Amino acid sequence: MNRTTAVARGNASVLLLAFGGAVVLRAAIAGPARAASVTAGLVFAGVLAALAAGRCAAPRLTKLSVGLGLAGAVVLLVPVVVLATSRGINPPATGSAYVPWAAATVVVATAEEMFLRGALFDALQRWRGSDVAVVGAAVTFAALHVPLYGWHVLPLDLAVGLGLGALRLASGTWAAPAIAHVGADLAGWWFV
């Protein structure tokens, strides 16, 4: 193994270990509130942003990345809308909770993408190539949701993670998956 490969593997390993610690910290802060804890989500986002800082390029907002991100958000919403329609859409009783939830969601989803499709993706891509970067970031994305929602979310979140990775490859920046992730989460509020 040459020095460049060893350094890339080391960087990816450090990021994965630190990410595992961030997930444990989030779960500990959230306690029984799990995903509903805004405080835990914001602490998690801060840790991810700190881990990613200096390890990935700034997001590039181009026509391509914005267009792919918006298209990705629509695609991610399809299963949510289909499921909500089959159950009968029950919009939230009040939209007053939406604004603070939406603000926290933008911060958390953006930090997740900065870390997963930014820093971790770059480290895995340098170490083993694009395929490993897409799959590795997707598996990590799926795993982070297990303590928040349970094991049943793993297949869906793995598929979502693969889609977000494809957006990263197609756009060349983590901006596209961040736009898709944020857009789907914000719009999904009205269908859950």
FENTA-V390114 format. One record per residue. N is the residue number from 1. SS is DSSP state (@ for helix, = for strand, . for the rest). Layout:
n->{N & N}
ss->{SS & SS}
//
This chain:
n->{1 & 2 & 3 & 4 & 5 & 6 & 7 & 8 & 9 & 10 & 11 & 12 & 13 & 14 & 15 & 16 & 17 & 18 & 19 & 20 & 21 & 22 & 23 & 24 & 25 & 26 & 27 & 28 & 29 & 30 & 31 & 32 & 33 & 34 & 35 & 36 & 37 & 38 & 39 & 40 & 41 & 42 & 43 & 44 & 45 & 46 & 47 & 48 & 49 & 50 & 51 & 52 & 53 & 54 & 55 & 56 & 57 & 58 & 59 & 60 & 61 & 62 & 63 & 64 & 65 & 66 & 67 & 68 & 69 & 70 & 71 & 72 & 73 & 74 & 75 & 76 & 77 & 78 & 79 & 80 & 81 & 82 & 83 & 84 & 85 & 86 & 87 & 88 & 89 & 90 & 91 & 92 & 93 & 94 & 95 & 96 & 97 & 98 & 99 & 100 & 101 & 102 & 103 & 104 & 105 & 106 & 107 & 108 & 109 & 110 & 111 & 112 & 113 & 114 & 115 & 116 & 117 & 118 & 119 & 120 & 121 & 122 & 123 & 124 & 125 & 126 & 127 & 128 & 129 & 130 & 131 & 132 & 133 & 134 & 135 & 136 & 137 & 138 & 139 & 140 & 141 & 142 & 143 & 144 & 145 & 146 & 147 & 148 & 149 & 150 & 151 & 152 & 153 & 154 & 155 & 156 & 157 & 158 & 159 & 160 & 161 & 162 & 163 & 164 & 165 & 166 & 167 & 168 & 169 & 170 & 171 & 172 & 173 & 174 & 175 & 176 & 177 & 178 & 179 & 180 & 181 & 182 & 183 & 184 & 185 & 186 & 187 & 188 & 189 & 190 & 191 & 192}
ss->{. & . & @ & @ & @ & @ & @ & @ & @ & @ & @ & @ & @ & @ & @ & @ & @ & @ & @ & @ & @ & @ & @ & @ & @ & @ & @ & @ & @ & @ & @ & @ & @ & @ & @ & @ & . & @ & @ & @ & @ & @ & @ & @ & @ & @ & @ & @ & @ & @ & @ & @ & . & . & . & . & . & . & . & . & . & . & @ & @ & @ & @ & @ & @ & @ & @ & @ & @ & @ & @ & @ & @ & @ & @ & @ & @ & @ & @ & @ & @ & @ & @ & @ & . & . & . & . & . & . & . & . & . & . & @ & @ & @ & @ & @ & @ & @ & @ & @ & @ & @ & @ & @ & @ & @ & @ & @ & @ & @ & @ & @ & @ & @ & @ & @ & @ & @ & @ & @ & @ & @ & . & @ & @ & @ & @ & @ & @ & @ & @ & @ & @ & @ & @ & @ & @ & @ & @ & @ & @ & @ & @ & . & @ & @ & @ & @ & @ & @ & @ & @ & @ & @ & @ & @ & @ & @ & @ & @ & @ & @ & @ & @ & @ & . & . & @ & @ & @ & @ & @ & @ & @ & @ & @ & @ & @ & @ & @ & @ & @ & @ & @ & @ & .}
//
